[in-house]
Amino acid sequence: MSHRRSSFQANDLFPREIDIEICLKTLKIFQKMEGDVNCVVWDASLVLAKYLETMCQQKPDFLSSMKVLELGSGLGVVGLTAATLGAQVTLTDLPEALPLLRLNINENKTKIGSMGGYATAESLVWGDNTSEILKEEFDMIVMADCVYYEEALDPLIQTLQCLTNTILKKPTIYLTQEMRDSDIQKSLWNTFYEKLIEIFHVEKIPEEQQHANYRSSDITLLRINKK
Ligand SMILES: C[S@@+](CC[C@H](N)C(=O)[O-])C[C@H]1O[C@@H](n2cnc3c(N)ncnc32)[C@H](O)[C@@H]1O
């Protein structure tokens, strides 16, 4: 598969630069002018990426050599940040999201490599229990803004269960979600949250522990572990 920008319409893409201050690197993330939800950078991904950076500032080995999986990566802001902070990251999404995600990995791979990190992208459709990725064990799972339609709630929980049903590692899940105003979105989140706390220990990370400039009362950040 070609990862070159030329496989997209040239005027279809526009870059967004994201500074990772603690290592003086700037990620270049290509977004699409038009497209589905996986073509733009969502605020919840910035909050989670910056939280990872904050944690690395406090504990320099927080991500180094950690095996990290991202669900619903979209354009890859969270996974690429983790990789630039030294993690070995598998970014995942629906098959149709992979060309742009891989283009973004390719665009940033020299920076990531210079920090000892690694990033690759694979398809992982929530609820697909046949995926080879589910046979691997990870130290950390990250996901931003992935709770937004009803049909995905049970498959997403199922995938989180599979990924935490591990023998050697005990992965911690970090999740951000923007709380939107509509009743449908509120009810979706409540349903997801109720299902989550049946299976996992869930801890809300207070805003004062997050990045000083990248936090919001509209965006919830959770740390989740298997019970
Ligand atoms: C709102 S976007 C968030 C993207 C990115 N995490 C961010 O915050 O910028 C939700 C992401 O979930 C992915 N997604 C939706 N349904 C999915 C499914 N059933 N399996 C895997 N990924 C899915 C979408 O393609 C999209 O990239």
The ligand as an SDF file (V2000), in Angstrom:
LIG
                    3D

 27 29  0  0  0  0  0  0  0  0999 V2000
  -14.6240   10.7560   17.0410 C   0  0  0  0  0  0  0  0  0  0  0  0
  -13.3650    9.8380   16.2340 S   0  0  0  0  0  0  0  0  0  0  0  0
  -11.9770   10.0640   17.3150 C   0  0  0  0  0  0  0  0  0  0  0  0
  -10.6730    9.9170   16.5750 C   0  0  0  0  0  0  0  0  0  0  0  0
   -9.4290   10.2050   17.4150 C   0  0  0  0  0  0  0  0  0  0  0  0
   -9.3310    9.2760   18.5160 N   0  0  0  0  0  0  0  0  0  0  0  0
   -9.4500   11.6200   17.9250 C   0  0  0  0  0  0  0  0  0  0  0  0
   -9.8680   11.8130   19.0920 O   0  0  0  0  0  0  0  0  0  0  0  0
   -9.0870   12.5510   17.1730 O   0  0  0  0  0  0  0  0  0  0  0  0
  -13.8000    8.1370   16.5550 C   0  0  0  0  0  0  0  0  0  0  0  0
  -12.8750    7.1260   15.8980 C   0  0  0  0  0  0  0  0  0  0  0  0
  -13.3510    5.8050   16.1570 O   0  0  0  0  0  0  0  0  0  0  0  0
  -13.2650    5.0420   14.9600 C   0  0  0  0  0  0  0  0  0  0  0  0
  -14.2720    3.9620   14.9980 N   0  0  0  0  0  0  0  0  0  0  0  0
  -15.6190    4.1050   14.9560 C   0  0  0  0  0  0  0  0  0  0  0  0
  -16.2270    2.9140   15.0000 N   0  0  0  0  0  0  0  0  0  0  0  0
  -15.2460    1.9920   15.0830 C   0  0  0  0  0  0  0  0  0  0  0  0
  -15.2530    0.5700   15.1800 C   0  0  0  0  0  0  0  0  0  0  0  0
  -16.4110   -0.1180   15.1770 N   0  0  0  0  0  0  0  0  0  0  0  0
  -14.0760   -0.0700   15.2590 N   0  0  0  0  0  0  0  0  0  0  0  0
  -12.9140    0.6390   15.2550 C   0  0  0  0  0  0  0  0  0  0  0  0
  -12.8200    1.9850   15.1770 N   0  0  0  0  0  0  0  0  0  0  0  0
  -13.9870    2.6560   15.0950 C   0  0  0  0  0  0  0  0  0  0  0  0
  -13.5440    6.0740   13.8680 C   0  0  0  0  0  0  0  0  0  0  0  0
  -13.1020    5.6580   12.5900 O   0  0  0  0  0  0  0  0  0  0  0  0
  -12.7970    7.2840   14.3920 C   0  0  0  0  0  0  0  0  0  0  0  0
  -11.4600    7.3080   14.0040 O   0  0  0  0  0  0  0  0  0  0  0  0
  1  2  1  0
  2  3  1  0
  2 10  1  0
  3  4  1  0
  4  5  1  0
  5  6  1  0
  5  7  1  0
  7  8  2  0
  7  9  1  0
 10 11  1  0
 11 12  1  0
 11 26  1  0
 12 13  1  0
 13 14  1  0
 13 24  1  0
 14 15  1  0
 14 23  1  0
 15 16  2  0
 16 17  1  0
 17 18  1  0
 17 23  2  0
 18 19  1  0
 18 20  2  0
 20 21  1  0
 21 22  2  0
 22 23  1  0
 24 25  1  0
 24 26  1  0
 26 27  1  0
M  CHG  2   2   1   9  -1
M  END
$$$$
